[in-house]
Amino acid sequence: MPISKASAKWEGGLKAGRGAMKPAHGPDVAFSLGTRFEGQPGSNPEEMIGAALAGCFSMALSASLGQAGLEPQTISTTADVSLDKDGAGFKITKIELSTTASVPGVDPAKFQSIAEETKKSCPVSKALAGTSISLKATLQ
């Protein structure tokens, strides 16, 4: 299996500094103290984790549905990542996934079951095993 790569660079002190995260095959994603903790426009590492989980889950759900003989038309997933104070530092305390899928012919209970199992088995979910991950799965 290939190794996925990413990098980050930070320049300056914490308050006035600026950084950039970069997937090996994607654009730089700028971040700062303000974008991470003060609600300023821009990104932060937690958004990148959320995007990774939403993408991994969506792809894994498509595979899981396919293994059940179902062909999804669309799967859209969002991730709300909570970063909270933890002693002297911070911790990602929970991630709330919300997915909406169009899957012709699927029984709603079967869809819920497949979605919950997929949440547990996608590689990024496994990497985040120390974080509470909830799922709201809706059929269109």
C-alpha positions in Angstrom: 0.0 0.0 0.0 1.2 3.5 -0.7 2.3 5.8 2.1 0.3 9.1 2.2 2.4 12.1 3.0 1.7 15.6 4.3 3.8 18.4 5.8 3.4 21.5 7.9 5.5 24.6 8.5 5.1 27.2 11.2 6.9 30.6 11.2 7.1 32.9 14.2 5.8 32.8 17.7 2.4 31.4 18.7 0.3 34.6 18.7 1.7 36.4 15.6 2.9 33.3 13.8 1.5 31.7 10.7 1.6 28.2 9.4 0.7 26.1 6.4 -0.3 22.4 6.2 0.1 20.7 2.9 -1.1 17.4 1.6 1.6 15.9 -0.7 -0.7 16.3 -3.8 -2.8 19.3 -2.8 -2.6 23.0 -2.1 -1.2 24.7 1.0 -3.8 25.2 3.8 -2.9 28.2 5.9 -3.6 28.4 9.6 -2.9 30.5 12.6 -3.8 31.0 16.3 -6.7 33.2 15.1 -8.1 30.6 12.7 -7.7 27.8 15.2 -9.0 29.5 18.4 -10.5 32.8 17.6 -13.0 32.1 14.8 -11.0 34.0 12.2 -11.5 32.9 8.6 -9.2 30.1 7.5 -8.5 26.6 8.4 -7.0 24.6 11.3 -5.7 21.1 12.0 -9.1 20.0 13.4 -10.8 20.8 10.1 -8.2 18.7 8.2 -8.9 15.8 10.6 -12.7 16.3 10.0 -12.2 16.4 6.2 -10.1 13.2 6.4 -12.7 11.4 8.4 -15.6 12.6 6.3 -13.8 11.5 3.1 -12.7 8.2 4.5 -16.2 7.4 5.9 -18.0 8.3 2.6 -15.7 6.1 0.5 -15.9 3.2 3.0 -19.7 3.5 3.2 -19.8 3.2 -0.6 -17.7 0.1 -0.4 -19.8 -1.4 2.4 -23.1 -0.7 0.6 -21.5 -2.3 -2.6 -20.6 -5.4 -0.6 -24.3 -5.6 0.5 -25.3 -5.5 -3.2 -26.4 -1.9 -3.1 -25.2 0.9 -5.4 -25.2 4.4 -3.8 -25.9 7.4 -6.1 -24.5 10.0 -3.7 -23.0 10.1 -0.2 -22.4 13.5 1.4 -20.7 13.6 4.8 -19.8 16.4 7.2 -17.8 16.3 10.4 -18.1 18.7 13.3 -14.8 18.4 15.3 -14.9 19.7 18.9 -11.6 20.9 20.4 -11.8 21.5 24.2 -9.5 22.5 27.0 -7.7 19.6 28.6 -5.6 20.5 31.5 -2.9 22.9 30.3 -3.5 21.9 26.7 -6.3 21.0 24.3 -8.0 17.8 23.1 -10.3 16.7 20.3 -13.1 15.5 22.5 -15.7 14.4 19.9 -16.5 14.3 16.3 -20.1 14.4 15.0 -20.5 12.8 11.6 -23.6 13.5 9.6 -24.1 11.7 6.3 -26.9 11.8 3.7 -27.0 9.2 1.0 -29.2 8.3 -1.9 -29.2 4.5 -2.2 -32.0 3.1 -4.4 -33.8 0.1 -2.9 -32.2 0.1 0.5 -34.1 -0.8 3.6 -33.7 2.1 6.1 -32.8 -0.2 9.0 -30.2 -2.0 6.8 -28.7 1.4 5.8 -28.4 2.4 9.4 -26.7 -0.8 10.3 -24.3 -0.6 7.5 -23.5 3.0 8.3 -22.8 2.3 11.9 -20.5 -0.6 11.1 -18.7 1.5 8.6 -18.1 4.2 11.2 -16.3 1.7 13.3 -14.3 0.1 10.5 -13.1 3.0 8.3 -9.3 3.5 8.7 -9.5 7.1 9.9 -12.1 6.2 12.5 -9.7 3.5 13.7 -6.9 6.0 13.9 -9.2 8.3 16.0 -10.2 5.5 18.4 -9.5 7.6 21.4 -12.1 10.2 20.3 -15.9 9.8 20.6 -17.4 9.7 17.1 -21.2 9.9 16.7 -23.1 9.4 13.4 -26.4 10.7 12.1 -27.1 8.8 8.9 -30.0 9.9 6.7 -31.4 8.6 3.4 -32.5 11.0 0.7 
